[in-house]
Amino acid sequence: MEAVNNFELSAMDRWEIGNSSPLIIAGPCSVETPQQLDETVRGLVANGVKVIRGGVWKPRTRPNSFEGVGHIALPWIKEIKEKYQVKFAIEVASPYHVEKAFEFGIDLFWIGARTSVNPFAVQEIADSLKGVDIPVLVKNPVNPDLALWIGALERINQAGIKKLGAIHRGFSNFNDQVYRNSPTWQIPLELKTRYPNLPILNDPSHICGRRDLLNSVAQMAMDLNFDGLIIESHVNPDQAWSDAAQQVTPEVLGKMIAGLHIRKVAIENPVFQSQLDQIREQIDQVDRELLEVISRRVRLVEKAGEYKKLNNVAIFQIERWKKVFESRPEWGKALQLNHEFVKELYQLIHTESIKKQEEIMEQKMSEEEK
Ligand SMILES: O=C(O)C(=O)C[C@]1(C(=O)O)C=C[C@@H](O)C=C1
C-alpha cells in the first residue's frame, strides 16, 4: 500500500515537552489530593519522568464511579509543575475543559477513547483549539475502527494543531480473557504505515488493566517501534480512587522503564544489512511458492464449485468444513505453527472459497436467464 501523509505535523523533538526518546508520560489515573499528587510526582521525577499525566475529569463507564475531582485539581497541578519543573498532560473532553486547562498552564492534552468515538465532541474540542500551539494526543476510539481514529486526528489537525500524536490504548471487547482492552496491534501499525510521521504512544495501563502484564505490553510497543509510553503510576496504587489494579508505584515504573530494550529502526552496519537482505531474498522466494500453492488450492475449489453447480449442491458443506477447520491447526502444530494463526488463516481461506463458488453459481444463474 502506498504511504500517504496528509497530516501537517511538527517533529516530536520540537514539542518542547522533554526530549526523551521514547517519550515517557506517567502519573496517576486521577489526581486525588494535593498530597497524593505531590508524593507521586516527587517519586516519578526521582525516577527520571519529566512529563506527568493526571486525570482531572474522568469519563467512567458506570454511574456512581469516581469521576475525578474536577477543576479544583488545576491549581494543585500548577503548583506541582512549578515545584518540580515538569510538564503536565490531562484529558480534555469539552471546550470547557480546554478553556480551564489553558487558564492553569497545562502543557499537553489528550482526547480520550470515549470522546474520539464521537465526531461531534471531537469537532467541538477542535474548534476550541483553533489558534493555539499545544501538543494534542488522540486516543484510539473504544471500538476497533481505524477510520474513526483517523477522522478524529484529522479534525484536530485541521484546527491547526501540528504537534499531533496518537495513543494506542486498546479496544473494547466482549470476551478477551487476558486484556482489559485488546491490543489488536495491527490497527496502530496500519495507522503508522499510512502516516509514518505521526508519533504513536502506547498505553499499557489501559490495555492490560492489571499491573503484572504492563512490562510485556510496554516491551512489545518498543519492539514495534512506538514513539513512547503513557503509563499510570500512583504513590499508593492499591488505595487509588480509580483503576487501582493497573497502577504501579513510581519506583516500580522506574525499574520497568530502565529494563526496557529500546530497538533501533535500522542500523548502518553493512554485515547486518547484507545478512538481513539474504534472509529477505529467501522470504521472497518462499512467498512466491506460498502464493503458487494457494493458487492451486483456489483452482481446486473452483473445480469443486463447478461440480456442485452441475449437481445442484449447496456451496457450504458443514461436515467437510468442520473436518478441515479442526485438522489443519493440528497439522500446523507438527510444523511449529501457532494454533490460532492457522485457524484464522483457514477462516480467510474458507471465506475466499465461498466467494469463488458463489461467483460460479451466479454465472450459472445468469446463463440460465439468457
Ligand atoms: O469440500 C468442498 O465442498 C469445498 O468446496 C472446499 C471447501 C474448502 O475451501 O475447503 C469450501 C467450501 C465448503 O464449505 C467446504 C470446503
The ligand as an ORCA input file, in Angstrom:
! r2SCAN-3c Opt
* xyz 0 1
  O     -15.163    -29.502      0.140
  C     -15.855    -28.720     -0.504
  O     -17.050    -28.894     -0.738
  C     -15.265    -27.464     -0.986
  O     -15.852    -26.787     -1.798
  C     -13.975    -26.970     -0.378
  C     -14.171    -26.107      0.871
  C     -12.742    -25.643      1.275
  O     -12.374    -24.489      0.988
  O     -12.005    -26.454      1.840
  C     -15.053    -24.955      0.537
  C     -16.353    -24.851      0.919
  C     -17.012    -25.832      1.777
  O     -17.817    -25.255      2.777
  C     -16.072    -26.791      2.352
  C     -14.768    -26.887      1.968
*
